[in-house]
Amino acid sequence: MTKIMIKEMDLTEDDIADLIKKIYPHKKYHLTYCVQKFPEKIGLLGEHYTLNTTLKDLENKEKVHKTFFVKCFPEIQEQAELADGVGAFKKEIFIYELFEKFKQHSLKLISSCTPLLFDCRYNKYLILENLGASLYEGIDKMRFLEYNEVLIVIQQLAKLHASSIVYEEEMSKKLENIYNLFDEYREELEESFFNDREGFINHAGVNASIRGVLGEISLFNFEEKLASGKQFLDVAKTMLYKVYDLVKPSTKYRNVITHGDLWATNFLIKYDEKNEPVDCKFVDFQCSRYVPPAQDVLSFIYLTTSREFREKHLYQLLGLYYNYLDKNLKSNGVLTDSIINFPDFLDSCEEQKIFAIIQTAIYFPLILINSSCIESYLKDKDLHKKALFEDRTHLILVHKDKDRAYTKRLKDSILDLKRICEYI
């Protein structure tokens, strides 16, 4: 075997050998491999690698090449402590295990929108299908999506959400009683980001994010008073802290297993020879939750499109998503109206639009910073603590005059926040 290039990985030579044995149990081969780290950081709670393997058949001398995507536990101590404290890897492994259960009832739905998981170790690594080898592409986080790209993503979201509903409906029939996933997996589905449980490790992170958003109101010279006469800062603060309730299962609308974190790095799109999007798959399920499907749809649209795009297309896209959901449910013997009718779906969208606006405002000051800058913040203990757990206002001060696109997207997120604050 070749030596692993990345010494700090939790993945060992024995792990790789066991992985290949699991995939090719009856072959006799000589295995060589190499591991390469991604050149840019693509997520805050993990390290990402490509594992390339070559199997030389000892009988016919033919070679088989197989490549994998590997996500490892964070190297940086503070990030590792956060990942462990919020249960990020535990949540993601559980979600992939849940998808295996979904496949028993809706194989085509869930398999068509998620990668295969080959192996995993708690708080060590996940080894997944390398979507890049099948020509799926990541999205530049600073680029707004085009209409056809948005359309392909919401088509796939409808499949993800439908698989959850189909599973629950099938289990309800089997048990002859109403079944829902949260009742069975309450602990596993505990919120891993916006959690208001006493002592939860990310309280400081959420507070730091909210301080940063409130700081933008002053930094970007927004008027202190709303049209209602109320103080913008006071209303915004109240609005931002509603996030803790919005991530809890709804008592009014049907809940599903959602992705929960649909910004640009967490889905990949496949394009045809004319550069038209033809498929999409979702990755990174560390923030999955059990909430109305509208939360994923609205969050995705707000995180990846412009205000002008949303003004023009938002409600048309919501209608199309519902049609896709309806089609997927009906093809699996479930009547959509019995789950959530269209008027109720639109009502849930208005509720979840608030979450999408809050999430976008909270995310953007950090995630839209250049990847190399983010990495430098994470590696500097003092900067890391200040940026992630105290107040993110200084991040905005450092970067707002260097990057016009960054500044505009932050300002637009505050404009969206201001719009919903006007109605309070």
NORJOSUL-V794660 format. One record per residue. RES is the residue in one small letter. SS is DSSP state (alpha for helix, beta for strand, coil for the rest). PSI is psi in whole degrees, -180 to 180 (NA if undefined). OMEGA is omega in radians with two decimals (* if undefined). Layout:
[[RES,SS,PSI,OMEGA] [RES,SS,PSI,OMEGA]]
This chain:
[[m,coil,150,3.03] [t,coil,162,3.11] [k,coil,146,3.07] [i,coil,132,-3.10] [m,coil,-29,-3.05] [i,coil,99,-3.00] [k,coil,-27,-3.03] [e,coil,-1,-3.12] [m,coil,149,3.01] [d,coil,-13,-3.13] [l,coil,125,-3.10] [t,coil,171,3.08] [e,alpha,-40,3.13] [d,alpha,-38,3.11] [d,alpha,-43,-3.12] [i,alpha,-42,3.11] [a,alpha,-42,3.12] [d,alpha,-38,3.11] [l,alpha,-48,-3.11] [i,alpha,-38,3.10] [k,alpha,-36,3.14] [k,alpha,-38,-3.11] [i,alpha,-38,-3.12] [y,coil,71,-3.00] [p,coil,-22,-3.03] [h,coil,5,-3.12] [k,coil,148,2.96] [k,coil,121,-2.98] [y,beta,166,2.96] [h,beta,127,-3.04] [l,beta,130,2.92] [t,beta,157,-3.10] [y,beta,165,2.94] [c,beta,153,-3.13] [v,beta,130,-3.13] [q,beta,133,3.13] [k,beta,144,3.07] [f,coil,138,-3.08] [p,coil,-28,3.13] [e,coil,149,3.08] [k,coil,128,-3.08] [i,coil,6,3.10] [g,coil,155,-3.05] [l,coil,-24,-3.02] [l,coil,45,3.09] [g,coil,162,3.01] [e,beta,143,-2.97] [h,beta,136,-3.04] [y,beta,162,2.92] [t,beta,129,3.07] [l,beta,115,3.12] [n,beta,124,-3.12] [t,beta,149,3.03] [t,beta,126,3.12] [l,beta,119,3.07] [k,beta,113,-3.12] [d,beta,125,-3.08] [l,coil,-15,-3.12] [e,coil,-54,-3.08] [n,coil,1,3.08] [k,coil,6,3.10] [e,coil,152,3.14] [k,beta,138,3.06] [v,beta,127,3.10] [h,beta,130,3.10] [k,beta,136,-3.08] [t,beta,149,-3.08] [f,beta,155,2.98] [f,beta,129,-3.10] [v,beta,129,3.08] [k,beta,119,-3.08] [c,beta,158,3.09] [f,coil,146,-3.07] [p,coil,145,3.11] [e,coil,-40,-3.05] [i,coil,132,-3.01] [q,alpha,-47,-3.10] [e,alpha,-38,3.11] [q,alpha,-37,3.10] [a,alpha,-42,3.12] [e,alpha,-39,3.11] [l,alpha,-46,3.14] [a,alpha,-41,3.12] [d,alpha,-43,-3.09] [g,alpha,-38,-3.14] [v,alpha,-9,3.13] [g,coil,34,-3.03] [a,alpha,-49,-3.12] [f,alpha,-38,3.11] [k,alpha,-44,3.13] [k,alpha,-46,-3.07] [e,alpha,-42,3.10] [i,alpha,-43,3.11] [f,alpha,-43,-3.11] [i,alpha,-42,3.10] [y,alpha,-37,3.07] [e,alpha,-38,3.11] [l,alpha,-39,3.11] [f,alpha,-35,3.09] [e,alpha,-36,3.06] [k,alpha,-41,3.13] [f,alpha,-37,-3.08] [k,alpha,-24,3.11] [q,alpha,-22,-3.08] [h,alpha,-25,-3.08] [s,alpha,60,-3.05] [l,alpha,-47,-3.07] [k,alpha,-36,-3.11] [l,alpha,-59,-3.01] [i,alpha,-33,-3.13] [s,alpha,-26,-3.08] [s,coil,-7,-3.10] [c,coil,5,3.12] [t,beta,152,3.09] [p,coil,163,3.04] [l,coil,140,2.97] [l,beta,122,-3.12] [f,beta,-36,-3.10] [d,beta,158,3.09] [c,beta,156,3.03] [r,beta,131,-3.09] [y,coil,128,-3.14] [n,coil,26,3.05] [k,coil,-63,-3.08] [y,beta,162,2.89] [l,beta,135,3.08] [i,beta,118,-3.00] [l,beta,164,2.99] [e,beta,134,3.09] [n,coil,97,-3.07] [l,alpha,-27,3.12] [g,alpha,-32,3.13] [a,alpha,-20,3.09] [s,alpha,19,3.03] [l,coil,22,2.96] [y,beta,142,-3.05] [e,beta,140,2.99] [g,coil,161,-3.08] [i,coil,137,3.01] [d,coil,121,-3.04] [k,coil,-17,3.14] [m,coil,-2,-3.12] [r,coil,132,3.02] [f,coil,141,3.11] [l,coil,149,3.03] [e,coil,165,-3.07] [y,alpha,-47,-3.10] [n,alpha,-29,3.07] [e,alpha,-43,3.08] [v,alpha,-42,-3.10] [l,alpha,-44,-3.11] [i,alpha,-33,3.12] [v,alpha,-43,-3.12] [i,alpha,-28,3.01] [q,alpha,-45,-3.12] [q,alpha,-34,3.06] [l,alpha,-40,3.12] [a,alpha,-35,3.09] [k,alpha,-44,3.11] [l,alpha,-49,-3.11] [h,alpha,-39,3.14] [a,alpha,-37,-3.13] [s,alpha,-36,3.11] [s,alpha,-44,-3.13] [i,alpha,-45,-3.14] [v,alpha,-43,3.14] [y,alpha,-47,-3.14] [e,alpha,-41,3.14] [e,alpha,-40,3.11] [e,alpha,-40,3.11] [m,alpha,-36,3.10] [s,alpha,-41,3.10] [k,alpha,-44,-3.10] [k,alpha,-42,-3.08] [l,alpha,-10,-3.08] [e,coil,41,3.12] [n,coil,154,-3.14] [i,coil,124,-3.11] [y,coil,136,2.94] [n,coil,150,-3.01] [l,alpha,-33,-3.08] [f,alpha,-35,3.10] [d,alpha,-39,-3.11] [e,alpha,-33,-3.01] [y,coil,44,-3.10] [r,coil,-45,-3.11] [e,coil,-45,-3.10] [e,coil,-29,-3.11] [l,coil,13,3.10] [e,coil,139,-3.12] [e,coil,131,-3.06] [s,coil,12,3.08] [f,coil,-64,-3.12] [f,coil,69,-3.05] [n,coil,123,-3.10] [d,coil,13,3.07] [r,coil,137,-3.13] [e,coil,131,3.11] [g,coil,1,-3.13] [f,coil,137,-2.96] [i,coil,-27,-3.05] [n,coil,10,3.05] [h,alpha,-46,-3.10] [a,alpha,-37,3.13] [g,alpha,-43,3.11] [v,alpha,-43,3.12] [n,alpha,-41,3.10] [a,alpha,-40,3.11] [s,alpha,-46,-3.10] [i,alpha,-39,3.07] [r,alpha,-38,3.11] [g,alpha,-43,3.13] [v,alpha,-44,3.12] [l,alpha,-34,3.09] [g,alpha,-33,3.13] [e,alpha,-34,-3.12] [i,alpha,-39,3.10] [s,alpha,-43,-3.09] [l,alpha,-36,-3.10] [f,coil,14,3.01] [n,coil,41,3.00] [f,coil,148,3.13] [e,coil,142,-3.07] [e,coil,-33,-3.08] [k,beta,144,3.03] [l,coil,171,3.11] [a,coil,-27,3.13] [s,coil,-13,-3.08] [g,coil,-10,3.13] [k,coil,156,3.12] [q,beta,125,-3.12] [f,alpha,-46,-3.11] [l,alpha,-42,-3.11] [d,alpha,-46,-3.12] [v,alpha,-41,-3.14] [a,alpha,-42,3.14] [k,alpha,-45,3.10] [t,alpha,-43,-3.12] [m,alpha,-45,-3.08] [l,alpha,-36,-3.13] [y,coil,-5,3.01] [k,coil,-15,-3.09] [v,alpha,-33,-3.11] [y,alpha,-34,3.12] [d,alpha,-34,-3.06] [l,alpha,-20,3.13] [v,coil,1,3.11] [k,coil,151,3.12] [p,coil,138,-3.14] [s,coil,143,3.02] [t,coil,-1,-3.08] [k,coil,-39,-3.05] [y,coil,158,3.12] [r,coil,135,3.12] [n,coil,155,3.07] [v,beta,169,2.95] [i,beta,118,3.14] [t,beta,166,3.05] [h,coil,-51,3.01] [g,coil,-9,-3.01] [d,coil,56,-2.94] [l,coil,57,2.96] [w,coil,180,-2.82] [a,alpha,-28,-3.07] [t,alpha,-5,-2.99] [n,alpha,15,2.95] [f,beta,152,3.12] [l,beta,142,-3.09] [i,beta,141,3.06] [k,beta,136,-3.09] [y,beta,151,3.07] [d,coil,-173,-3.08] [e,coil,-18,3.09] [k,coil,10,-3.12] [n,coil,28,3.05] [e,coil,135,3.14] [p,beta,133,-3.09] [v,beta,-13,-3.12] [d,beta,164,-3.14] [c,beta,143,3.02] [k,beta,149,-3.07] [f,beta,143,3.10] [v,coil,167,3.07] [d,coil,85,-3.09] [f,coil,34,-3.10] [q,coil,-20,-3.10] [c,coil,16,-3.12] [s,coil,146,3.12] [r,beta,175,-3.10] [y,beta,92,-3.05] [v,beta,174,3.09] [p,coil,144,-3.12] [p,coil,-26,3.13] [a,alpha,-28,-3.12] [q,alpha,-47,3.10] [d,alpha,-45,-3.06] [v,alpha,-50,-3.11] [l,alpha,-42,3.14] [s,alpha,-48,3.13] [f,alpha,-48,-3.08] [i,alpha,-42,-3.13] [y,alpha,-32,-3.11] [l,alpha,-18,-2.96] [t,alpha,-1,-3.12] [t,coil,166,-3.13] [s,coil,163,3.08] [r,alpha,-39,-3.13] [e,alpha,-41,3.11] [f,alpha,-45,-3.10] [r,alpha,-37,3.10] [e,alpha,-35,-3.06] [k,alpha,-38,-2.90] [h,alpha,-10,-2.93] [l,alpha,-54,-3.01] [y,alpha,-29,3.02] [q,alpha,-43,-3.14] [l,alpha,-36,3.09] [l,alpha,-41,3.10] [g,alpha,-41,3.13] [l,alpha,-41,3.09] [y,alpha,-46,-3.12] [y,alpha,-39,3.10] [n,alpha,-41,3.10] [y,alpha,-43,3.12] [l,alpha,-45,3.13] [d,alpha,-46,-3.14] [k,alpha,-45,-3.12] [n,alpha,-38,3.12] [l,alpha,-45,-3.13] [k,alpha,-38,3.14] [s,coil,-14,3.09] [n,coil,20,3.00] [g,coil,21,-3.13] [v,coil,131,3.11] [l,coil,120,-3.05] [t,alpha,-39,-3.12] [d,alpha,-28,3.13] [s,alpha,-14,-3.13] [i,coil,-57,3.08] [i,coil,117,3.14] [n,coil,167,-3.01] [f,alpha,-44,3.09] [p,alpha,-41,3.11] [d,alpha,-37,3.09] [f,alpha,-44,3.12] [l,alpha,-37,3.07] [d,alpha,-41,3.12] [s,alpha,-31,3.09] [c,alpha,-40,3.11] [e,alpha,-39,3.10] [e,alpha,-46,-3.06] [q,alpha,-15,3.03] [k,alpha,-35,3.11] [i,alpha,-45,3.10] [f,alpha,-46,-3.09] [a,alpha,-41,-3.14] [i,alpha,-42,3.10] [i,alpha,-48,-3.12] [q,alpha,-44,-3.14] [t,alpha,-46,3.14] [a,alpha,-38,-3.14] [i,alpha,-40,-3.08] [y,alpha,-46,-2.88] [f,alpha,-42,-3.10] [p,alpha,-28,-3.14] [l,alpha,-51,-2.97] [i,alpha,-22,-3.11] [l,coil,-2,3.05] [i,coil,147,3.09] [n,coil,136,-3.04] [s,alpha,-38,-3.14] [s,alpha,-34,3.10] [c,alpha,-42,3.11] [i,alpha,-43,-3.11] [e,alpha,-38,3.13] [s,alpha,-36,3.07] [y,alpha,-42,-3.08] [l,alpha,-31,-3.08] [k,alpha,-19,3.11] [d,coil,115,-3.00] [k,alpha,-44,-3.11] [d,alpha,-45,3.12] [l,alpha,-38,3.12] [h,alpha,-49,-3.13] [k,alpha,-44,-3.11] [k,alpha,-45,-3.05] [a,alpha,-40,-3.02] [l,alpha,-25,-2.98] [f,alpha,2,3.14] [e,coil,-69,-3.10] [d,coil,122,-3.07] [r,coil,5,3.14] [t,alpha,-38,-3.09] [h,alpha,-28,3.06] [l,alpha,-44,-3.12] [i,alpha,-41,3.13] [l,alpha,-41,-3.10] [v,alpha,-38,-2.94] [h,alpha,-16,-2.98] [k,coil,-29,-3.13] [d,coil,-5,-3.13] [k,coil,-22,-2.97] [d,coil,107,-3.10] [r,alpha,-39,-3.13] [a,alpha,-41,3.09] [y,alpha,-49,-3.10] [t,alpha,-43,-3.12] [k,alpha,-42,-3.12] [r,alpha,-36,3.07] [l,alpha,-45,3.11] [k,alpha,-42,3.14] [d,alpha,-36,3.11] [s,alpha,-34,3.10] [i,alpha,-35,3.05] [l,alpha,-41,3.08] [d,alpha,-42,3.10] [l,alpha,-42,3.14] [k,alpha,-39,-3.12] [r,alpha,-44,-3.12] [i,alpha,-27,3.08] [c,alpha,-28,-3.14] [e,coil,-22,-3.08] [y,coil,1,-3.12] [i,coil,NA,*]]
